[in-house]
Amino acid sequence: MALAGASRPALPGVRGKKPCTPGSAGVGENGVRALSAMDKDKLHSLGITHILNAAHHTKGVSTDAQYYKGLPITYFGLKTLDERTFDMSCFFGPASKFIDMGLRTPGGK
């Protein structure tokens, strides 16, 4: 699934926000949640079929599509910045389409 759109300005009325740029990558860690995403056996036993990663290619986070290779998992990674001022609005459409696709998949989780 390709991310649509290019760099866009911040949302109207939101001053000081960085423009949403789908190709950008940030710095940060996801802590405990990242550990859950790294437990392939647990994901498999739970029947997880889709993973949406909002920290794709973030330093310290190694759970990309290659990590899940060999599992029946569809992966979608968002290259975001882990900053308060980062405008994630351009990712809402692609992310919601991916979630919808997962929910419409028979047995999708």
Chimera marker file (.cmm) of the C-alpha trace (Angstrom):
<marker_set name="trace">
<marker id="1" x="0.000" y="0.000" z="0.000" r="1" g="1" b="0" radius="0.5"/>
<marker id="2" x="1.541" y="3.299" z="-1.028" r="1" g="1" b="0" radius="0.5"/>
<marker id="3" x="1.210" y="6.437" z="1.015" r="1" g="1" b="0" radius="0.5"/>
<marker id="4" x="-0.682" y="9.076" z="-0.900" r="1" g="1" b="0" radius="0.5"/>
<marker id="5" x="0.110" y="12.740" z="-0.921" r="1" g="1" b="0" radius="0.5"/>
<marker id="6" x="3.174" y="14.832" z="-0.519" r="1" g="1" b="0" radius="0.5"/>
<marker id="7" x="4.198" y="17.319" z="2.113" r="1" g="1" b="0" radius="0.5"/>
<marker id="8" x="1.265" y="19.387" z="3.302" r="1" g="1" b="0" radius="0.5"/>
<marker id="9" x="1.101" y="22.446" z="5.510" r="1" g="1" b="0" radius="0.5"/>
<marker id="10" x="-0.020" y="22.159" z="9.117" r="1" g="1" b="0" radius="0.5"/>
<marker id="11" x="-3.716" y="21.987" z="9.865" r="1" g="1" b="0" radius="0.5"/>
<marker id="12" x="-5.469" y="25.359" z="9.811" r="1" g="1" b="0" radius="0.5"/>
<marker id="13" x="-5.372" y="27.020" z="13.203" r="1" g="1" b="0" radius="0.5"/>
<marker id="14" x="-2.507" y="24.850" z="14.472" r="1" g="1" b="0" radius="0.5"/>
<marker id="15" x="0.479" y="27.151" z="14.697" r="1" g="1" b="0" radius="0.5"/>
<marker id="16" x="4.025" y="25.943" z="15.067" r="1" g="1" b="0" radius="0.5"/>
<marker id="17" x="3.235" y="22.449" z="13.818" r="1" g="1" b="0" radius="0.5"/>
<marker id="18" x="5.634" y="20.740" z="11.441" r="1" g="1" b="0" radius="0.5"/>
<marker id="19" x="4.151" y="19.883" z="8.033" r="1" g="1" b="0" radius="0.5"/>
<marker id="20" x="3.123" y="16.301" z="7.496" r="1" g="1" b="0" radius="0.5"/>
<marker id="21" x="5.675" y="14.583" z="5.275" r="1" g="1" b="0" radius="0.5"/>
<marker id="22" x="4.941" y="10.896" z="4.594" r="1" g="1" b="0" radius="0.5"/>
<marker id="23" x="8.593" y="10.071" z="3.823" r="1" g="1" b="0" radius="0.5"/>
<marker id="24" x="10.111" y="11.483" z="7.003" r="1" g="1" b="0" radius="0.5"/>
<marker id="25" x="11.475" y="9.335" z="9.824" r="1" g="1" b="0" radius="0.5"/>
<marker id="26" x="11.752" y="10.203" z="13.483" r="1" g="1" b="0" radius="0.5"/>
<marker id="27" x="13.657" y="9.259" z="16.594" r="1" g="1" b="0" radius="0.5"/>
<marker id="28" x="12.151" y="7.565" z="19.609" r="1" g="1" b="0" radius="0.5"/>
<marker id="29" x="11.169" y="4.261" z="21.122" r="1" g="1" b="0" radius="0.5"/>
<marker id="30" x="7.836" y="2.635" z="21.801" r="1" g="1" b="0" radius="0.5"/>
<marker id="31" x="8.933" y="0.855" z="24.999" r="1" g="1" b="0" radius="0.5"/>
<marker id="32" x="6.618" y="-1.863" z="26.280" r="1" g="1" b="0" radius="0.5"/>
<marker id="33" x="4.381" y="-1.877" z="23.213" r="1" g="1" b="0" radius="0.5"/>
<marker id="34" x="7.408" y="-2.488" z="20.996" r="1" g="1" b="0" radius="0.5"/>
<marker id="35" x="8.154" y="-5.587" z="23.062" r="1" g="1" b="0" radius="0.5"/>
<marker id="36" x="4.672" y="-6.953" z="22.319" r="1" g="1" b="0" radius="0.5"/>
<marker id="37" x="5.150" y="-6.328" z="18.609" r="1" g="1" b="0" radius="0.5"/>
<marker id="38" x="8.454" y="-8.216" z="18.752" r="1" g="1" b="0" radius="0.5"/>
<marker id="39" x="6.931" y="-11.390" z="20.226" r="1" g="1" b="0" radius="0.5"/>
<marker id="40" x="6.267" y="-13.310" z="16.999" r="1" g="1" b="0" radius="0.5"/>
<marker id="41" x="5.065" y="-16.427" z="18.823" r="1" g="1" b="0" radius="0.5"/>
<marker id="42" x="2.519" y="-14.396" z="20.777" r="1" g="1" b="0" radius="0.5"/>
<marker id="43" x="1.319" y="-12.576" z="17.656" r="1" g="1" b="0" radius="0.5"/>
<marker id="44" x="0.925" y="-15.907" z="15.865" r="1" g="1" b="0" radius="0.5"/>
<marker id="45" x="-0.889" y="-17.542" z="18.812" r="1" g="1" b="0" radius="0.5"/>
<marker id="46" x="-3.286" y="-14.585" z="18.988" r="1" g="1" b="0" radius="0.5"/>
<marker id="47" x="-3.988" y="-14.885" z="15.275" r="1" g="1" b="0" radius="0.5"/>
<marker id="48" x="-2.808" y="-11.342" z="14.519" r="1" g="1" b="0" radius="0.5"/>
<marker id="49" x="-3.043" y="-10.806" z="10.755" r="1" g="1" b="0" radius="0.5"/>
<marker id="50" x="-2.311" y="-7.091" z="10.327" r="1" g="1" b="0" radius="0.5"/>
<marker id="51" x="0.192" y="-4.709" z="11.922" r="1" g="1" b="0" radius="0.5"/>
<marker id="52" x="0.117" y="-0.923" z="11.606" r="1" g="1" b="0" radius="0.5"/>
<marker id="53" x="3.442" y="0.481" z="12.814" r="1" g="1" b="0" radius="0.5"/>
<marker id="54" x="3.486" y="4.231" z="13.473" r="1" g="1" b="0" radius="0.5"/>
<marker id="55" x="7.209" y="4.027" z="14.282" r="1" g="1" b="0" radius="0.5"/>
<marker id="56" x="8.389" y="2.466" z="11.006" r="1" g="1" b="0" radius="0.5"/>
<marker id="57" x="12.149" y="2.972" z="10.542" r="1" g="1" b="0" radius="0.5"/>
<marker id="58" x="12.420" y="4.829" z="13.850" r="1" g="1" b="0" radius="0.5"/>
<marker id="59" x="15.795" y="4.453" z="15.556" r="1" g="1" b="0" radius="0.5"/>
<marker id="60" x="15.591" y="1.657" z="18.097" r="1" g="1" b="0" radius="0.5"/>
<marker id="61" x="12.498" y="0.050" z="16.521" r="1" g="1" b="0" radius="0.5"/>
<marker id="62" x="13.328" y="-2.964" z="14.373" r="1" g="1" b="0" radius="0.5"/>
<marker id="63" x="9.841" y="-4.255" z="13.627" r="1" g="1" b="0" radius="0.5"/>
<marker id="64" x="9.488" y="-3.596" z="9.909" r="1" g="1" b="0" radius="0.5"/>
<marker id="65" x="7.973" y="-5.797" z="7.174" r="1" g="1" b="0" radius="0.5"/>
<marker id="66" x="11.139" y="-7.919" z="6.993" r="1" g="1" b="0" radius="0.5"/>
<marker id="67" x="10.870" y="-8.702" z="10.721" r="1" g="1" b="0" radius="0.5"/>
<marker id="68" x="7.489" y="-10.408" z="10.191" r="1" g="1" b="0" radius="0.5"/>
<marker id="69" x="8.555" y="-12.334" z="7.073" r="1" g="1" b="0" radius="0.5"/>
<marker id="70" x="7.343" y="-15.921" z="7.247" r="1" g="1" b="0" radius="0.5"/>
<marker id="71" x="4.309" y="-15.056" z="9.376" r="1" g="1" b="0" radius="0.5"/>
<marker id="72" x="0.805" y="-14.642" z="7.930" r="1" g="1" b="0" radius="0.5"/>
<marker id="73" x="0.906" y="-10.912" z="8.737" r="1" g="1" b="0" radius="0.5"/>
<marker id="74" x="0.208" y="-7.936" z="6.495" r="1" g="1" b="0" radius="0.5"/>
<marker id="75" x="2.411" y="-5.015" z="7.547" r="1" g="1" b="0" radius="0.5"/>
<marker id="76" x="1.992" y="-1.280" z="6.996" r="1" g="1" b="0" radius="0.5"/>
<marker id="77" x="4.602" y="1.138" z="8.332" r="1" g="1" b="0" radius="0.5"/>
<marker id="78" x="4.270" y="4.895" z="8.734" r="1" g="1" b="0" radius="0.5"/>
<marker id="79" x="7.411" y="7.025" z="8.701" r="1" g="1" b="0" radius="0.5"/>
<marker id="80" x="6.544" y="9.549" z="11.384" r="1" g="1" b="0" radius="0.5"/>
<marker id="81" x="8.354" y="11.794" z="13.823" r="1" g="1" b="0" radius="0.5"/>
<marker id="82" x="8.029" y="11.153" z="17.549" r="1" g="1" b="0" radius="0.5"/>
<marker id="83" x="7.510" y="14.822" z="18.340" r="1" g="1" b="0" radius="0.5"/>
<marker id="84" x="4.588" y="16.759" z="19.780" r="1" g="1" b="0" radius="0.5"/>
<marker id="85" x="4.645" y="19.202" z="16.894" r="1" g="1" b="0" radius="0.5"/>
<marker id="86" x="4.533" y="16.548" z="14.163" r="1" g="1" b="0" radius="0.5"/>
<marker id="87" x="1.341" y="16.729" z="12.102" r="1" g="1" b="0" radius="0.5"/>
<marker id="88" x="0.197" y="13.147" z="11.481" r="1" g="1" b="0" radius="0.5"/>
<marker id="89" x="-2.963" y="14.150" z="9.645" r="1" g="1" b="0" radius="0.5"/>
<marker id="90" x="-1.676" y="13.021" z="6.238" r="1" g="1" b="0" radius="0.5"/>
<marker id="91" x="-1.368" y="9.485" z="7.618" r="1" g="1" b="0" radius="0.5"/>
<marker id="92" x="-4.985" y="9.220" z="8.826" r="1" g="1" b="0" radius="0.5"/>
<marker id="93" x="-6.406" y="8.296" z="5.402" r="1" g="1" b="0" radius="0.5"/>
<marker id="94" x="-3.849" y="5.607" z="4.500" r="1" g="1" b="0" radius="0.5"/>
<marker id="95" x="-3.906" y="4.203" z="8.053" r="1" g="1" b="0" radius="0.5"/>
<marker id="96" x="-7.709" y="4.018" z="8.170" r="1" g="1" b="0" radius="0.5"/>
<marker id="97" x="-7.779" y="2.287" z="4.763" r="1" g="1" b="0" radius="0.5"/>
<marker id="98" x="-5.282" y="-0.282" z="6.040" r="1" g="1" b="0" radius="0.5"/>
<marker id="99" x="-7.318" y="-0.853" z="9.222" r="1" g="1" b="0" radius="0.5"/>
<marker id="100" x="-10.515" y="-1.184" z="7.177" r="1" g="1" b="0" radius="0.5"/>
<marker id="101" x="-8.801" y="-3.695" z="4.877" r="1" g="1" b="0" radius="0.5"/>
<marker id="102" x="-7.737" y="-5.730" z="7.914" r="1" g="1" b="0" radius="0.5"/>
<marker id="103" x="-11.211" y="-5.689" z="9.423" r="1" g="1" b="0" radius="0.5"/>
<marker id="104" x="-12.775" y="-6.747" z="6.118" r="1" g="1" b="0" radius="0.5"/>
<marker id="105" x="-10.347" y="-9.642" z="5.712" r="1" g="1" b="0" radius="0.5"/>
<marker id="106" x="-12.014" y="-12.900" z="6.816" r="1" g="1" b="0" radius="0.5"/>
<marker id="107" x="-10.504" y="-13.724" z="10.209" r="1" g="1" b="0" radius="0.5"/>
<marker id="108" x="-8.561" y="-10.453" z="10.184" r="1" g="1" b="0" radius="0.5"/>
<marker id="109" x="-7.157" y="-9.133" z="13.456" r="1" g="1" b="0" radius="0.5"/>
<link id1="1" id2="2" r="1" g="1" b="0" radius="0.2"/>
<link id1="2" id2="3" r="1" g="1" b="0" radius="0.2"/>
<link id1="3" id2="4" r="1" g="1" b="0" radius="0.2"/>
<link id1="4" id2="5" r="1" g="1" b="0" radius="0.2"/>
<link id1="5" id2="6" r="1" g="1" b="0" radius="0.2"/>
<link id1="6" id2="7" r="1" g="1" b="0" radius="0.2"/>
<link id1="7" id2="8" r="1" g="1" b="0" radius="0.2"/>
<link id1="8" id2="9" r="1" g="1" b="0" radius="0.2"/>
<link id1="9" id2="10" r="1" g="1" b="0" radius="0.2"/>
<link id1="10" id2="11" r="1" g="1" b="0" radius="0.2"/>
<link id1="11" id2="12" r="1" g="1" b="0" radius="0.2"/>
<link id1="12" id2="13" r="1" g="1" b="0" radius="0.2"/>
<link id1="13" id2="14" r="1" g="1" b="0" radius="0.2"/>
<link id1="14" id2="15" r="1" g="1" b="0" radius="0.2"/>
<link id1="15" id2="16" r="1" g="1" b="0" radius="0.2"/>
<link id1="16" id2="17" r="1" g="1" b="0" radius="0.2"/>
<link id1="17" id2="18" r="1" g="1" b="0" radius="0.2"/>
<link id1="18" id2="19" r="1" g="1" b="0" radius="0.2"/>
<link id1="19" id2="20" r="1" g="1" b="0" radius="0.2"/>
<link id1="20" id2="21" r="1" g="1" b="0" radius="0.2"/>
<link id1="21" id2="22" r="1" g="1" b="0" radius="0.2"/>
<link id1="22" id2="23" r="1" g="1" b="0" radius="0.2"/>
<link id1="23" id2="24" r="1" g="1" b="0" radius="0.2"/>
<link id1="24" id2="25" r="1" g="1" b="0" radius="0.2"/>
<link id1="25" id2="26" r="1" g="1" b="0" radius="0.2"/>
<link id1="26" id2="27" r="1" g="1" b="0" radius="0.2"/>
<link id1="27" id2="28" r="1" g="1" b="0" radius="0.2"/>
<link id1="28" id2="29" r="1" g="1" b="0" radius="0.2"/>
<link id1="29" id2="30" r="1" g="1" b="0" radius="0.2"/>
<link id1="30" id2="31" r="1" g="1" b="0" radius="0.2"/>
<link id1="31" id2="32" r="1" g="1" b="0" radius="0.2"/>
<link id1="32" id2="33" r="1" g="1" b="0" radius="0.2"/>
<link id1="33" id2="34" r="1" g="1" b="0" radius="0.2"/>
<link id1="34" id2="35" r="1" g="1" b="0" radius="0.2"/>
<link id1="35" id2="36" r="1" g="1" b="0" radius="0.2"/>
<link id1="36" id2="37" r="1" g="1" b="0" radius="0.2"/>
<link id1="37" id2="38" r="1" g="1" b="0" radius="0.2"/>
<link id1="38" id2="39" r="1" g="1" b="0" radius="0.2"/>
<link id1="39" id2="40" r="1" g="1" b="0" radius="0.2"/>
<link id1="40" id2="41" r="1" g="1" b="0" radius="0.2"/>
<link id1="41" id2="42" r="1" g="1" b="0" radius="0.2"/>
<link id1="42" id2="43" r="1" g="1" b="0" radius="0.2"/>
<link id1="43" id2="44" r="1" g="1" b="0" radius="0.2"/>
<link id1="44" id2="45" r="1" g="1" b="0" radius="0.2"/>
<link id1="45" id2="46" r="1" g="1" b="0" radius="0.2"/>
<link id1="46" id2="47" r="1" g="1" b="0" radius="0.2"/>
<link id1="47" id2="48" r="1" g="1" b="0" radius="0.2"/>
<link id1="48" id2="49" r="1" g="1" b="0" radius="0.2"/>
<link id1="49" id2="50" r="1" g="1" b="0" radius="0.2"/>
<link id1="50" id2="51" r="1" g="1" b="0" radius="0.2"/>
<link id1="51" id2="52" r="1" g="1" b="0" radius="0.2"/>
<link id1="52" id2="53" r="1" g="1" b="0" radius="0.2"/>
<link id1="53" id2="54" r="1" g="1" b="0" radius="0.2"/>
<link id1="54" id2="55" r="1" g="1" b="0" radius="0.2"/>
<link id1="55" id2="56" r="1" g="1" b="0" radius="0.2"/>
<link id1="56" id2="57" r="1" g="1" b="0" radius="0.2"/>
<link id1="57" id2="58" r="1" g="1" b="0" radius="0.2"/>
<link id1="58" id2="59" r="1" g="1" b="0" radius="0.2"/>
<link id1="59" id2="60" r="1" g="1" b="0" radius="0.2"/>
<link id1="60" id2="61" r="1" g="1" b="0" radius="0.2"/>
<link id1="61" id2="62" r="1" g="1" b="0" radius="0.2"/>
<link id1="62" id2="63" r="1" g="1" b="0" radius="0.2"/>
<link id1="63" id2="64" r="1" g="1" b="0" radius="0.2"/>
<link id1="64" id2="65" r="1" g="1" b="0" radius="0.2"/>
<link id1="65" id2="66" r="1" g="1" b="0" radius="0.2"/>
<link id1="66" id2="67" r="1" g="1" b="0" radius="0.2"/>
<link id1="67" id2="68" r="1" g="1" b="0" radius="0.2"/>
<link id1="68" id2="69" r="1" g="1" b="0" radius="0.2"/>
<link id1="69" id2="70" r="1" g="1" b="0" radius="0.2"/>
<link id1="70" id2="71" r="1" g="1" b="0" radius="0.2"/>
<link id1="71" id2="72" r="1" g="1" b="0" radius="0.2"/>
<link id1="72" id2="73" r="1" g="1" b="0" radius="0.2"/>
<link id1="73" id2="74" r="1" g="1" b="0" radius="0.2"/>
<link id1="74" id2="75" r="1" g="1" b="0" radius="0.2"/>
<link id1="75" id2="76" r="1" g="1" b="0" radius="0.2"/>
<link id1="76" id2="77" r="1" g="1" b="0" radius="0.2"/>
<link id1="77" id2="78" r="1" g="1" b="0" radius="0.2"/>
<link id1="78" id2="79" r="1" g="1" b="0" radius="0.2"/>
<link id1="79" id2="80" r="1" g="1" b="0" radius="0.2"/>
<link id1="80" id2="81" r="1" g="1" b="0" radius="0.2"/>
<link id1="81" id2="82" r="1" g="1" b="0" radius="0.2"/>
<link id1="82" id2="83" r="1" g="1" b="0" radius="0.2"/>
<link id1="83" id2="84" r="1" g="1" b="0" radius="0.2"/>
<link id1="84" id2="85" r="1" g="1" b="0" radius="0.2"/>
<link id1="85" id2="86" r="1" g="1" b="0" radius="0.2"/>
<link id1="86" id2="87" r="1" g="1" b="0" radius="0.2"/>
<link id1="87" id2="88" r="1" g="1" b="0" radius="0.2"/>
<link id1="88" id2="89" r="1" g="1" b="0" radius="0.2"/>
<link id1="89" id2="90" r="1" g="1" b="0" radius="0.2"/>
<link id1="90" id2="91" r="1" g="1" b="0" radius="0.2"/>
<link id1="91" id2="92" r="1" g="1" b="0" radius="0.2"/>
<link id1="92" id2="93" r="1" g="1" b="0" radius="0.2"/>
<link id1="93" id2="94" r="1" g="1" b="0" radius="0.2"/>
<link id1="94" id2="95" r="1" g="1" b="0" radius="0.2"/>
<link id1="95" id2="96" r="1" g="1" b="0" radius="0.2"/>
<link id1="96" id2="97" r="1" g="1" b="0" radius="0.2"/>
<link id1="97" id2="98" r="1" g="1" b="0" radius="0.2"/>
<link id1="98" id2="99" r="1" g="1" b="0" radius="0.2"/>
<link id1="99" id2="100" r="1" g="1" b="0" radius="0.2"/>
<link id1="100" id2="101" r="1" g="1" b="0" radius="0.2"/>
<link id1="101" id2="102" r="1" g="1" b="0" radius="0.2"/>
<link id1="102" id2="103" r="1" g="1" b="0" radius="0.2"/>
<link id1="103" id2="104" r="1" g="1" b="0" radius="0.2"/>
<link id1="104" id2="105" r="1" g="1" b="0" radius="0.2"/>
<link id1="105" id2="106" r="1" g="1" b="0" radius="0.2"/>
<link id1="106" id2="107" r="1" g="1" b="0" radius="0.2"/>
<link id1="107" id2="108" r="1" g="1" b="0" radius="0.2"/>
<link id1="108" id2="109" r="1" g="1" b="0" radius="0.2"/>
</marker_set>
